[in-house]
């Protein structure tokens, strides 16, 4: 499936709206999020659910091989540590449960949590 490959997690943004409806749309969005949690920012509002947001937070960012100057290889996340999935979660789905989940997996993500949720 094309939404699972390349384009840094934004392949879903190129899918025509007519395919982002019903079961086909749900399936495409789920595949994209499973491939890269950051894809949640390209899921149309009518297809986003709390479960999909939770899946996005739990899905690690893809990694790529990096060739170092000395000829050795390393793996590196293609996204920055300081830009967690929580930062792209729609406000409508931002809940204490999502903040706690994200903080448990990525403590640095707390800086993107709304103060009203952190201090409630």
C-alpha positions in Angstrom: 0.0 0.0 0.0 1.4 3.4 -1.0 0.4 5.1 2.2 2.8 2.9 4.1 5.9 3.9 2.1 8.0 7.0 1.9 7.1 10.7 1.8 8.0 10.9 5.5 4.6 9.9 6.7 2.6 12.3 4.6 1.7 10.0 1.7 -1.9 10.1 3.0 -2.0 13.8 2.2 -1.8 12.8 -1.5 -4.8 10.4 -1.4 -7.8 11.8 -3.2 -10.8 12.6 -0.9 -13.0 10.1 -2.7 -10.9 7.3 -1.3 -11.0 8.6 2.2 -14.6 7.6 2.9 -16.1 4.6 4.6 -14.3 1.3 5.1 -11.7 2.0 2.4 -10.8 5.4 4.0 -10.6 3.8 7.5 -8.4 1.1 6.2 -6.1 3.5 4.4 -5.8 5.8 7.4 -5.1 2.9 9.8 -2.4 1.6 7.5 -0.8 5.0 7.2 -0.9 5.5 11.0 0.5 2.0 11.6 3.4 2.8 9.3 4.0 6.2 10.8 2.1 7.7 13.8 2.7 11.3 12.4 0.3 10.4 9.6 -2.5 11.2 12.0 -2.2 14.9 11.0 -3.4 13.9 7.5 -6.4 11.8 8.5 -9.6 13.6 7.7 -11.6 14.7 10.8 -14.5 12.4 10.0 -12.2 9.4 10.2 -10.3 10.2 13.3 -11.2 8.2 16.4 -9.7 8.0 19.9 -8.4 4.6 19.0 -6.7 5.8 15.9 -5.1 8.7 17.9 -3.9 6.1 20.6 -2.5 4.0 17.8 -0.6 7.0 16.4 0.9 7.8 19.7 2.0 4.2 20.3 3.4 3.7 16.8 7.1 4.6 16.7 8.5 6.8 14.0 10.2 4.9 11.2 14.0 4.7 11.2 16.4 4.8 8.3 20.0 3.6 7.9 22.5 6.4 8.0 25.9 6.0 6.5 28.5 7.7 8.8 31.6 9.4 7.5 33.8 6.6 8.8 31.9 4.1 6.7 29.9 2.6 9.5 26.1 2.5 9.6 23.6 3.7 12.2 19.9 3.9 12.5 18.2 7.2 13.1 14.5 8.1 13.6 13.4 10.2 10.6 11.6 12.5 13.0 12.9 14.7 15.7 12.7 13.7 19.4 11.4 17.1 20.2 8.5 16.8 17.8 6.3 14.0 19.2 3.1 12.7 17.8 1.3 14.4 20.6 2.1 17.7 19.0 -0.1 16.9 16.0 -3.0 15.3 17.8 -6.2 17.4 17.1 -7.5 19.3 20.2 -10.8 17.4 20.0 -8.9 14.2 20.8 -6.4 15.6 23.3 -7.3 13.9 26.6 -5.7 13.0 29.9 -5.4 9.4 28.7 -3.6 10.4 25.5 -1.2 12.8 27.4 -0.4 10.0 30.0 0.2 7.5 27.2 2.5 9.8 25.3 4.3 10.9 28.5 4.9 7.3 29.5 6.4 6.5 26.0 8.1 9.8 25.3 8.5 12.0 28.4 9.6 15.0 26.4 6.2 15.1 24.8 4.7 16.7 27.9 5.7 20.1 26.6 3.0 19.7 24.0 0.3 18.8 26.5 -2.3 21.4 27.2 -1.9 22.9 30.6 -5.6 22.4 31.4 -5.1 18.6 31.1 -1.7 18.5 33.0 -3.0 20.5 35.9 -6.5 19.0 36.3 
